[in-house]
């Protein structure tokens, strides 16, 4: 089933309190409505084309993971059912598809909680230069994409513009408090380990991920998206090979195409060919299906 990309979220003249690269956030008093568009960015630039179904897949994969969390881990999700949304959002959701989530409003923590299970990406570059990742010393002689027996926690300070900045655990403690940061580290590693074990059973490798948390009167609460293709690096286990960065189920396909065109963020981005758009949707869809065991097209038909 072909679906048009939904890049712009419209709600009868109501403006979101935040319009991000992908998500629009609406303030509903003590709750928020997170609407995940099909916008896609590269090099911190939103591209002119969207990726059909991307926002819906990200939302529904997050919902699936939140429903499967270990006991005792609190999260912000209230509902993804439009019947639970107030008007005019309930009616507007008929045009969006299953891409909106009603959540608890929290005091968000200005530290992104990153957990790494493999030496790859910026971690590999850091290790090559320093023998450590974000200040955490590692064994000598590791190769690109080597597995870490014990996942490492590498927080980052959130920046509203550009990329987040990797910081030490001690610096994160200075920002938000040592007791809270210790709780966030332990929660993050627990959730990552839970996700990695499930991915292993699905023929996938969860290489790394990032979490966001807020706090309410009772303590930390998991927020935002969870273990999706946009927040995590997944590899097909049968294509894993030490020494290279394996293919991943995310927008790397888009970045690779843009790089092949010679565009790396300066000036206006080129249009994405139809095959790149379709191929990117297929990667998001495949990850959803492999993680959940649910056929995406069948699931969509059941919701209509």
N, C-alpha and C positions, 0 to 999 in steps of 0.2 A: 504494500500500500504506500503510495507516494504522498508525502506530507510536506506542505510548504513550511519554510522556516519562519519562526515568529521572533523577530528581532525587537520590535517595539511593543511595549506593554501599555495598553490604554485602559483607563478606568474612569470614564466620564468626567474628565477634567481634574481628577484627584492626582496630585503629584506625589511621587514617592519621596520619603525623607532621604533616601540614598539611591542613586542610580549608579551601579557599579559596571564593570566591564561585562558581566554576565547577569547579575541579579539586581532586581529592583525591590526595594524594601518599603512597605507601607506601614505607617503607625496606626494601630487600632486601640490606643489606650494602654492597657496592661498587656496587650498582645501585639505581635507583628505578623504581617503576611509577607513571606518571602516568595517572590515569583522569579523563576529561573528561565531566562530567555534562551533563544538559540544563538545568541551572539557568540562570536569566537574572537579571541585576541591572539596576537603574536607580537613579540617584542614590545609589549605593553600598548599596542595599537589595536583598536577594535576594527575588524575587517569588514568590508562592504557586504559580503555574503554571510548568512548564518548557516548553521549545520542543522538540518531538519531533525526534530525529535531529541536533540541534545539536551535541552532543558528538562524535558519530561523524563528522560532516562536518568539524568543526574538526581532529580527529585525523588523518583521512585526507587532508585538504588539506595539513596540515603535512607528513605523510609524503611526499606527492607532491612538494612543493617541495624537501624535503631530498634527495630522490633526483635532483633536477634542478640542484642547486647547481653553480656553476663549480668546476672542479678546484682543489684546495688549500684549500677552505673546510671546516673540520672541524665536525662536529655531534655531538650527544649521542645520537642515536637508535641503538638496537640492533635492536629488532624491534617490529612491531605484530601479530605472529602469536601467538595465545594458546598455541600448542604450545611456544613458547619461554619461557613464563612458568612460574615454579615454582608448585607447589600451595601453598595452595588457590586461588591467583589464576587458574590455568589453568581450573579448573572454574567459578569465579565469572564469568569472562569470557564464558561461554556465555549468561549473563543480561544482560550489559552491551551486547553487540553490539561493533562494531569501534571502540571508543572509548578503548582503553588502549594505552600505549606504554611499552615497556621501554627505559630510558635509562641512560647512564653517570652516576654520581654525580660532581658537580663542586663546586668552591668557587665559589659564585655571586658575581657582581660586583654591588655595590649601586648600580649606575647603569643606568638604562634608556636604550637607544640609539634615539633618535627621528630619523627622516629625513623631511624635508618637501619635497615637490615642487611644492606649490601653496600659495597664501596663503588659508588657510581655517581654520575652527574657532577654537581659542584663538590660533593664529598670526595670524589676521585681526584679532582683537580687539587683540592686542599691537601689530600693525603700525599700526592706526588710532590707538593711543594714543602710540606712540613712534617710528614710522617704521622699526622694526626688529622682528625676531622673535627672542625670547630673547637680545637683545643683539647680534644680527647685523644691521647696517644693510642696508637694501634700497633699491632705486631709488624715487624719489618717484612718486606717481601710480598705484601699483598698485591694482587693484580686487579685490574678493572673488573667490576662485577663479582668479585669474591664475596662469599656469604660471611656475615658476621654471626658467630654462634650466639652472642648476646646482643640484641638490638641496642643501639645507642640513642640517647635523647639529646637533640641539638636544637635548643629554642632559637627563635628569631624575633626581633623587635618589629612590630608592624609599622610599615610606612604607608601613608595614604597615597603617596605618589611613588611610582616605580616599585622595585623589588624590596622585599623585606630584608632586614640586615641580620645575618647570623651573629649571635652573641653567646657568651659563655653562660653556663648555668648560674654561676655566681652573679653575673650581671643581671640575669633574669630575676634572681632573688632580690637584688637591690631595687628592681622596678616594681615588683608586686608583693614582696615579702617571702621569706624563706619557707615558712610553713605551707603557704598556698602553693608555691612553686614545686615543693616536694610532692604535694598531693597531685598536682597536674602531671608531673613526670611519671609518677606511679600509675595514674589512670591512663596516660597516653601509651605507655609500654604495655599495659594490660590489654587495652583495646587493640593495639597493633598485633600483639601475639595471638589474640582471638581471631583477628582477620587473617593473619598469616596461616594459621592452622586450617581455617576453612578454605583459603585459596589453594593450599596444598592438595586438599581433597578434590578440588575442581580442576586440577591440572594447570594451575596458575601459580606464579610467584608474586607475592606482594613484596616489592623491593623497599619501598619507603612510603611515608604518608605524612600528612600534616593535619592537625586538629586545632579547633578553636573552642574555647571555653568562656562561659560567663559565670557569674555568681549570683545567687539569690540569698535569702536569709538563712538557708540551710547549708550553703557551701557551693562547690563547683558544679556546673551543669554543662554537659557536652552540647555544643551548638554548631550551626552552619552545616555544611555538607560533610558526609562521613564515608570514607573509604570508596570514593568514586574515582572515575578516570581523571577528573580534573584536580583532585586533591591527593592522588596516589599514583605510584608508578607500578603497574602490573605488567608482567611478562608471561608469555606462554611457556610453560615448563619444558615443552619438547623443543623449543628453540633457544633455550638458555645455553650460553657458552661463556666460560670465563675468558677474559681478555678483550671482549667487545661489549658494547652496550646493546643488549638484546632489543628487538622491536617491542614497542609498548602500545597499550590500548588507550591512546589519548590523542591529543591534537599534534603530536610530533609529526604525523603524516602531513599536516598543514605546514608546519615549520619547515620540513624538508622540501616541500614544493616551493615555498617562498625563497628558500636559500638557493634552490636550483635556478630560480629566476634572477638571482642577484639582489633580492630585496632583504635587507636586514634591519628594517625599522625606520629608515630615513625617507622622507617624502611620503607620497600617497601609496598605499599598498596596491599591488595588482589584484585584479579579479581572480577568484578561484575557479578553475575549470569544473564543469559538472562532475567529472569523474573523481576529482579530489574531494568535493563536497559529499558525494555519495559514498566514497570510500571511508571518509571520516565518520559519517553516520553509522556505517556498517561496523566500524571498530567499537564505537560506544555500545551499539546494540549487542554485539557479540559478548562484550564483557558483562553486560547485564544478564544475558542468558546463561553464561557459564557460571556466574556467581550465584544466581538465584534458582537456576533450573527451570525458569519460566520463559516461554516463547514470547518475545516482545510484541509481535503483531497480533498474536492471539490475545494477549493481555489487553492490548488497546481495544480490540473489538469487543471484549467483555465489558469495558468501561463505557462504551457508547450506547 
